[in-house]
Amino acid sequence: MKEYLEATEIIDWQHSTVLELAKTFASKHQTPEAIAKACFEWVRDEIYHSCDYQMNPVTCKASDVLKYKTGYCYAKSHLLAALLRANGIPVGLCYQRLSIHDNGEPYSLHGFNAIYLPKIGWYRVDARGNRPDINAQFIPPQEQLAYKNKLSGEVEFENIFSEPLSVVVEALQTCSTWNEMLNHLPDVSLAALDKYSLILKVNLK
């Protein structure tokens, strides 16, 4: 589990502001599951999805997501990972490939997390932020993510990464405004799976 606890350039959980917030959750909750739930709900509800709220700047590093209180789904997953790792809870990054307009091309990646909970193992959560058509929750062992695959070409990847995909980091670090990012959302084509060592979990027809 070592790699799922490490501090990195993007998941910079040793940053003072991230550590301070992480400690506040640990002081109020006694078990890994309770800490994980509190961190998840805080990131889901208190960090505003950049596109939903049309907020700048485009953030990537966990400490920047916390500083500006906004981020795309990928960035919010980076902050959640940082808060959990700061509390000694293993956590990784997961991705889905979804249709942007729910009708086929174009597609983009969607980012969320998998948390290792002692009683059940890896448990996936999605802190992108709820709205009337999205209701992601922390109710283990049942998973309740933001999106379900509905179309051909929409897939989930089995991989649980310790670091975000390079294509995701590049997009976040290249774009400076929420609408620029919206027009340059990262994607991995099904033909390019080998390049990223991605394994399909679901491929609905």
N, C-alpha and C positions, 0 to 999 in steps of 0.2 A: 504493500500500500504506500510505500515511501513516495513514489512519484505523484500520488494523488494528495500529498500533503505539502509539497514543495512550494516555496515562494519563487516566483518568476518575474520577468519584466512586466508581463500583463497581469498576472494574478499576484500582485504585490502586497500580500497580506501583512508583511512586516512594516508597511507604511504606518506612521503613528496614528493617523485618523482612522484607518481601517482597524488597527489593533484596539483602539479605544472603544469603537463601536462594538467590536466582537466581544470584548470583555463585559460590556453592559448586558449582552444577551446571556453570557455565561453566569453572571451574578444573579440572574433572575430565574434561571432554569437549571435543573439538576441532572437531566439525562441527555445523551446525545440526540435522541429523537426530539425532545422538547426544544433543545437549542436549535436544531435543524429547522423545526417548524417555525420558530420565532424568526429566525434569519430569513427563511423563505418568504414568509408573509410580509416582513418589513420591506424586502427588496421588491416584491411584487407590487405592494401598495404605496410605498413612499418614494420609489425611484420612478420617474415618469417616462413612459415609452416615448422616444424622440419623435416618432411619426404621429402617434396618437395625439400628442400635445403640441406638435410642431415646435419643438424646442432644440436650441443649439447650445453648445457645440456638439459635434459627433464625438462621443467618448469611446475609449477602448480599455485603458488600464483601470483596474478596480478602484484605485484611489481617485482617479478623475471622475469616474461614475459617481462616486460618493460626493466629491467636491461640487459637481454641477447638478447633482440630483436628477440626471437624465441619462438615457442610453437606449440604443436599439436592443433587441432581445439578446444578441451576442454579448454586448457590454454588460447587461444586467446579469447574465450568467457568470461573467468574470467576477463581478462584485460578490455574488452569492458564494462562488467558489472560494474567494478570499476570506470572507467572514467565517465560513465553515472550517477552512484549513487553519485559520488563526486559533480556532477552538479545538484543534486536533481531530477533526472529523474528515475522513477521506471523501473527496468529491472530484468528479470529472465533468467533462463537457460532452454533450451529445448534439446530434444534428438530425433534422428532417429536411427533405427536399419537397417544397410545396409550390403549387401554382400561385402566382402573385395575385391574379384576378379571378381565381377559382374556376377557370374555364380552359385550362391547358397552358400553352406557352404564353409568356415566359415563366420560368421557374426561378426560385431562389432558395438558399439555405435558410433554415430557422434554427436558432440555437437555444439550448436549455441545459439542464444538469442531471447528473446521476449522483446520488448520495449513498455512501455505504452506511447502512444502519445495522448495528450489531444483531438485532433480532431477526432481520429479514434479508439482509444482503443489499445488493444494489437496488435503489429505488429512485425512479425518475420523477423530477418535478420541473415545472415550467413557470418561471417568475416574470414572464414578459409583461404581465399586467392585464387584469381582467377588464371587461367592458360588457355591454349587454349580450354580445354574441360569443363571449369567451368566459369560461368559468374554470380556471385551473386551481386545484386545491391540493393540500397536503393531508392525505387520509390513508396512510399505509395500513395494510399492504396493497390496497387498491391504488392504481395510478390514475390521475385525472389531469391530463395535459391540456394545453390550449387548443391543439389542433389534432384532427384525425385525417389520415390519408383517405382521399375520396376518388382521385383521378389516376389514370395511367400516367406514369411519370412522377407521381408523388411517392416518396419512399422514406422509410426510416433506416438509419444506419445502426448496426449493432455495436459499433465501436464506442468505447468510453475513453475519451482522450484526456490526458493529463494537461495538455496545452491546447489552445485554440488552433484551428486550421489556419495555415498561412494565408489562404485566400480570404478568410474572414478578417484577419488582422490587417492585411493590405488594404482592403476596402475601407475599414474604419479609420485607418491612419491617412488615407488619401483624401477622403471627403471631409469637408469642413462644415457643411450645413445639412440639416435633416433632409431637405428636399434633394440635394445633390446625392446623398446616400440612397435615397429612395429610388433614384434613377440608375444606381450602380450597385444594387444588391448582389452579394456574392452568390455564386452557384457552382456546383460540380455536376457536370453532365454525366449521365449514366455511362457514357463511353469512356469517361476519364476516371472511373472508380479505382483502377489499379494504381494510378499515380498517387492517390491519397490513401491507399491501402484500406479502402472503405468496403464494408460488408453489408449487403442489403438485409434488412430484417423483414420488411413488408414491401410488396410491390403489387398493389391492387390492379386488376385489369378492368 
